[in-house]
Amino acid sequence: MVSTVPIHLPFSPPSGEECVALGLAARYLLRAGTEAATRLLSRGRVDAEAELMASLSDSLLQGAALCDGLTGAVDDRVGIVDRVRPGLSGDALQVRGA
């Protein structure tokens, strides 16, 4: 069951334009992190470069999650935006009343 507890951010939520930018950044970071992880798995050995690639992949994926979380906080504010999550076809941000 989805929680209905309102989210109170300690900062102002991203604007509609910022949500679009965060969605774009999330898609790139997710793709880059996934590509880095795929290359890491194909190497078949662990060395300093592989450890760096794993750390980079983790950071990219965490960045994507952060972007998605910030835009998700706006999603939870009823009446502000309707948003299709990154990675789904037709990804877009539509500000109600705009």
N, C-alpha and C positions, 0 to 999 in steps of 0.2 A: 504494500500500500504506500502511496506517495504521501509524504508529509505535507501538511497544509500550514505549517508554522511559517509566518512571514520572515523573510531574511532582512535584517537591518545591517547594512554595510556601514563601516566606519569611515566611508568616503563616498563621494557622489558616484552613482552608477554611470557606466559608459553611455554616451549619447547614441542615437541611432546610427550616425556616421561612424562612431568609434566601434559600435557593435559589428558593422560591416567589415571594418579593418581587422578587428579581432577574429572574426570568422575566417577571413582570408589568411591571416597569420596562423590560425589553428590548423587549417587545411595544409599549408606548407610545412609547418613543423611536424605534423603527423606523417606526411609523406616522407620528409627527410629522415625522421627518426626511424620509420619503418624500413627505408632503404638502407640506412646504416646498420640496422639490426640484421637485415638479410645478408648484407656483405660480410658482416661479422660471422654469421653462422656458416657461410660458404668457405671461410678461411680454414676452418678445421684445426686451428692451433691457437694457443693463448700466448701472447707475447705483449710487450709494452704497447705496441700499436693497437693490438686488439683490445686491450684494457682501455685505452684512450677512446677508441671507437665505441665501446660499450657505454662508457661514461657520457660521451657525446649523444649517443642514441637515447639514453635515459633522460638527459637534459632536454632534448628536443621533444620527446613525448610528454615530459612534465610541463613544458611550455605550452604545448597544444592543449593539455588538460586545463591549465590555468586560464588560457584564452577562452576555452569553452565554458569554464566555470564562471568567469566574469560575465559573459553574455547570458549564461543560464540564470544568473542572479537577476538580470533584467527580465528574462522570460517569466520569472516567478512574480513579477510585479504586474498584477492583473491590469489589462487595458493599455499597457505601454507598447509592447511589440509582439508580433507573431513571427517566429523564427523556425526555419527548418535546420536541423543540426548539420554541421559540416560532414561531408562525405556522402550525403544522400543526394540523389538527383534532384535538381531544381533548388539547390541551396540558395537561400535569399533571406534578406531581412526586410520586413515590411513594417513601417511605423504606422500604427493606426491613426487615422485622421490626417495623414500627410498627403 
